[in-house]
Structure formats: structure tokens, C-alpha cells
Amino acid sequence: MALQPSLSPAPPSLDPNLPTPPLPPDLAITAQKSTPSALDPLRQTSHSLDLPVKSFKDTLVDGSSVMEPPLVTYEELVAANLDLETTTPMVKDGTNPPQSKIPKVRIPKSIWQRLCAPWKNVVIIKVLGKSVNFHLLHSRLLKEWRTESEFEIIDVGLGYYIVRFSSPQDCSMVLIGGPYKMFHHYLAVQPWEPGFHQARAKAPKMAVWVKLHGVPIVCYYKAICLYLGSKIGKPLKVDPATLLATRGKFA
């Protein structure tokens, strides 16, 4: 059944010569807050402070919305006039294939040192004889190391990982600690080197415990144990049980 809609009287027209009636208190407060003179201070930050504002293109290219001072600029590299060298690779038969030169650019030492400065608190790790998932390795390292600050893991391929620490204390603790084992395999930990490349990396270094048999118990002193260990490799620390002379079979 259709219903006839009720008709309401049209509102009376306002005379433009009449004064505007005052707003209610709540509407007056709202209107006052929305005026440009009462904007939120956070909205005025970009206008009151002389901060550089990045464009949308720069944000996509750099991957961040905060402009940090670069370690090196493109203009600086152009002004340095880097030397470009070419080398000819050798094939298996000892001959040089025609038109197969590889360009090489030598970076000045001053620029190279600036590029390496943020990578001081870094170690290189590798699980010997086993391939471990990235996320699984990260969770196991969190339980094993128990660092006071956070650290970042970067997968560089061929089983090598770069671990970047937030504090030098955590980096030193991990280097002198160990030996570490992951899934019944040794975890090699060594300091990062500026020229490290996983494809040209040598056998990884790691900390191991060494038993010194036949050492008299009167020689269970830290200085003597470190000296004996220096004849094998680089000594890092001495077992606490040896220092307390609670075990006499080996040092």
C-alpha cells in the first residue's frame, strides 16, 4: 500500500539585512578551534622550522622520509675524477678473448674510509656444513647471544651473514665469546673486513677451546695459559675452572 508523504512547511527566507544570530557555545568553540590562528603546532612544524622537505620521487628512491647527510655525494665523485682502469680477463686456454675488457674504478682512500665508518660494529658469521633459514638463524642468535641492544642480520649469500650491532660492547662480547653451535654445527664468527666478499672469502675463522694436557697445576695461572695458547693461535680467554684449579686433568 502506497503512503502519501507528509509535507512540511518551507523554512522562512532570511532577510540579508538582519544581523546574524550568535552561535551556540559548543559551535562557537568548534569554529574558533578551526581558524588558521589556532592550528595544531604539529601542523605548523614544516612551516615554522627550516627543515628540508623531500619530494615523493626522492622518498621512493631513497626508501625513507628522513633526509640524512650523505657520506659521499655524486658531485664529489665527479670532482675527484676517479681513475678508470680496464683489465682483460683470461680464459681457460690462457688466451685473451677480443673486446672483453672489464672496467674498474678506484675509490680514493679518504672516501673509502668514510664509507666504512658506519660498519665498525659488524661481524661475519657462517654455519659450517649446514644451510640455515634466515628467520630461524635470527631467532636462535637472539637466544644464544642475549645482547643488551638490537642487532641486524644481512644475508650476503653463499652461507655468509653480516651481523650489525647497535653497540660496540655487544660486538666485542660476541667476538670473544663462544664457541657457538647451531643445530650441532659450529658457528664461525669473525670480525668484518672492509674488503670482504663472500665469493672470495677464505676459510672462516672461529673460536675453539683447546685442552693443554700435562701442564703442572702450579702453572694454572692466566698469564701462563695465555702464553701457551699464543703458540697455537690468538688466545682470547681462559676457562674459569682452570683459573680456580678445580680441574687437574688438563688446563
C-alpha positions in Angstrom: 0.0 0.0 0.0 1.5 3.3 -1.0 1.7 6.0 1.5 1.4 9.7 0.8 4.4 11.5 2.3 3.7 14.3 4.8 4.5 17.8 3.6 6.4 20.1 6.0 6.2 23.8 5.7 9.1 25.5 3.8 11.5 27.4 6.0 11.1 31.1 6.0 13.5 33.1 3.9 16.1 35.1 5.8 16.5 38.8 5.2 20.1 39.7 4.3 19.8 43.0 6.2 19.1 41.3 9.5 22.1 40.6 11.9 23.5 37.0 12.1 22.3 35.3 15.2 25.0 34.2 17.6 26.2 30.6 17.6 25.6 28.2 20.5 28.5 27.8 22.9 29.6 24.4 21.6 29.5 25.5 17.9 31.4 28.7 18.8 34.2 26.7 20.4 34.4 24.4 17.3 34.5 27.3 14.9 37.2 29.1 17.0 39.4 26.0 17.0 39.2 25.5 13.2 40.5 29.0 12.5 44.0 29.2 11.0 45.4 31.0 14.0 44.7 28.1 16.3 46.1 25.2 14.3 47.8 22.4 16.0 51.5 23.2 16.5 52.5 19.9 14.9 50.8 21.0 11.7 52.9 24.2 11.7 56.2 22.4 12.2 57.1 22.2 8.5 56.4 26.0 8.1 58.0 27.3 11.3 61.2 25.2 11.1 63.5 25.3 8.1 63.5 21.5 7.5 64.2 20.0 4.1 61.0 18.5 2.6 61.6 15.5 0.3 59.5 15.0 -2.8 57.5 11.9 -3.4 60.1 10.8 -6.0 63.0 11.2 -3.6 61.1 9.2 -0.9 60.6 6.3 -3.3 64.2 6.3 -4.5 65.8 6.7 -1.0 63.3 4.4 0.8 62.9 6.8 3.7 61.2 10.1 4.5 64.1 11.5 6.7 66.9 13.2 4.9 70.3 12.2 6.4 73.6 13.7 5.4 75.2 11.5 2.8 78.6 10.0 3.3 79.6 11.0 -0.3 77.8 12.9 -3.0 77.7 12.4 -6.7 79.2 15.8 -7.3 82.2 14.9 -5.0 82.8 11.8 -7.1 82.7 13.7 -10.3 85.1 16.4 -8.9 87.5 13.6 -7.7 87.8 12.4 -11.3 88.2 8.8 -10.3 90.7 6.7 -12.3 89.0 4.2 -14.6 91.1 1.1 -15.4 90.4 -1.8 -17.7 91.6 -5.4 -17.3 91.4 -8.2 -19.8 90.2 -11.5 -18.3 91.9 -14.7 -19.2 90.1 -17.8 -20.5 91.0 -21.4 -19.6 93.4 -21.8 -22.6 95.4 -18.8 -21.5 94.4 -16.5 -24.3 92.7 -13.2 -24.0 89.3 -13.0 -25.8 88.9 -9.9 -28.0 86.8 -7.0 -26.8 86.2 -8.3 -23.3 87.8 -5.7 -21.1 86.4 -5.2 -17.6 86.3 -1.6 -16.2 87.4 -0.9 -12.7 87.1 2.2 -10.6 89.5 3.0 -7.8 87.8 4.9 -4.9 90.1 7.4 -3.0 91.2 6.3 0.4 89.5 9.3 2.1 86.1 8.4 0.6 86.6 4.7 1.3 87.2 5.4 5.0 84.0 7.4 5.2 82.0 4.7 3.6 83.4 2.1 6.0 82.9 4.2 9.1 79.3 3.1 9.8 80.3 -0.6 9.6 82.6 -0.8 12.7 80.4 -2.9 15.0 79.9 -5.7 12.5 80.9 -9.4 12.4 80.7 -12.1 9.8 79.1 -15.4 10.6 78.6 -18.7 8.9 77.2 -22.0 10.0 79.8 -24.6 8.9 78.5 -27.5 6.9 74.8 -26.6 7.1 72.4 -24.2 5.3 70.1 -22.5 7.8 67.0 -20.4 7.2 67.4 -16.7 7.7 64.5 -16.3 10.2 65.4 -19.5 12.1 69.0 -18.3 12.4 67.9 -14.9 13.7 65.7 -16.4 16.4 68.5 -18.8 17.6 71.0 -16.0 17.8 68.7 -13.9 19.9 68.5 -16.8 22.4 72.2 -17.6 22.2 73.8 -14.1 22.4 71.2 -12.3 24.6 72.6 -8.9 23.7 71.6 -5.8 25.5 70.8 -3.9 22.3 69.3 -4.9 19.0 71.3 -6.3 16.0 70.6 -6.6 12.3 71.3 -9.6 10.1 72.1 -9.3 6.4 72.2 -12.3 4.1 75.0 -11.8 1.6 74.9 -15.2 0.0 76.9 -18.5 0.0 76.0 -19.1 3.6 77.6 -15.9 4.9 75.7 -13.4 7.1 76.7 -9.9 8.2 75.6 -9.0 11.7 75.4 -5.3 12.5 75.2 -4.4 16.2 73.9 -1.2 17.8 76.6 -1.0 20.5 80.4 -1.9 20.4 80.0 -3.7 23.7 77.7 -6.3 22.2 80.0 -6.7 19.2 83.0 -7.4 21.4 81.1 -9.8 23.6 80.1 -11.9 20.6 83.6 -11.9 19.2 85.4 -13.0 22.4 82.6 -15.4 23.3 81.9 -18.9 22.0 82.5 -21.3 20.6 78.9 -21.3 19.3 76.9 -24.2 17.9 73.8 -24.1 15.8 72.0 -27.4 15.1 75.0 -29.5 16.0 77.2 -27.4 13.7 79.8 -24.8 14.6 79.0 -21.2 14.0 82.1 -19.3 12.7 82.2 -15.7 13.9 84.9 -13.3 12.7 85.4 -9.5 12.5 84.2 -7.8 9.4 86.8 -6.5 7.0 86.3 -3.6 4.6 87.2 -5.7 1.5 85.1 -8.7 2.4 83.4 -10.5 -0.4 81.6 -13.8 0.1 82.8 -15.2 -3.3 86.5 -14.6 -2.4 86.3 -15.3 1.3 88.9 -17.7 2.8 88.2 -20.4 5.3 86.2 -18.7 8.1 87.9 -18.2 11.5 86.2 -19.2 14.7 87.0 -19.5 18.5 87.7 -23.0 19.8 88.5 -24.5 23.2 92.0 -26.0 23.4 92.9 -28.6 26.1 96.5 -28.4 27.3 97.5 -31.8 28.8 100.5 -32.3 31.0 100.6 -28.8 32.4 101.6 -28.8 36.1 98.9 -27.5 38.4 101.2 -24.8 39.8 101.1 -23.3 36.3 97.4 -22.8 36.3 97.7 -19.0 36.0 96.1 -16.8 33.5 99.4 -15.3 32.2 100.9 -18.8 31.7 97.8 -20.2 30.0 97.6 -17.2 27.6 101.3 -17.5 26.7 100.9 -21.3 26.0 97.8 -20.5 23.9 99.7 -17.9 21.9 101.9 -20.7 20.5 98.9 -22.2 18.8 96.8 -19.2 17.8 95.4 -15.9 19.2 94.3 -16.5 22.8 91.0 -15.0 23.8 90.3 -16.2 27.4 91.0 -18.9 29.9 88.4 -21.3 31.3 87.3 -20.2 34.8 87.7 -23.8 36.1 91.4 -23.7 35.1 92.0 -20.4 36.9 90.4 -21.8 40.1 92.4 -25.1 39.7 89.3 -27.1 40.2 90.2 -29.5 37.4 93.7 -31.1 37.2 93.5 -33.3 34.1 94.1 -30.5 31.6 94.4 -26.7 31.5 
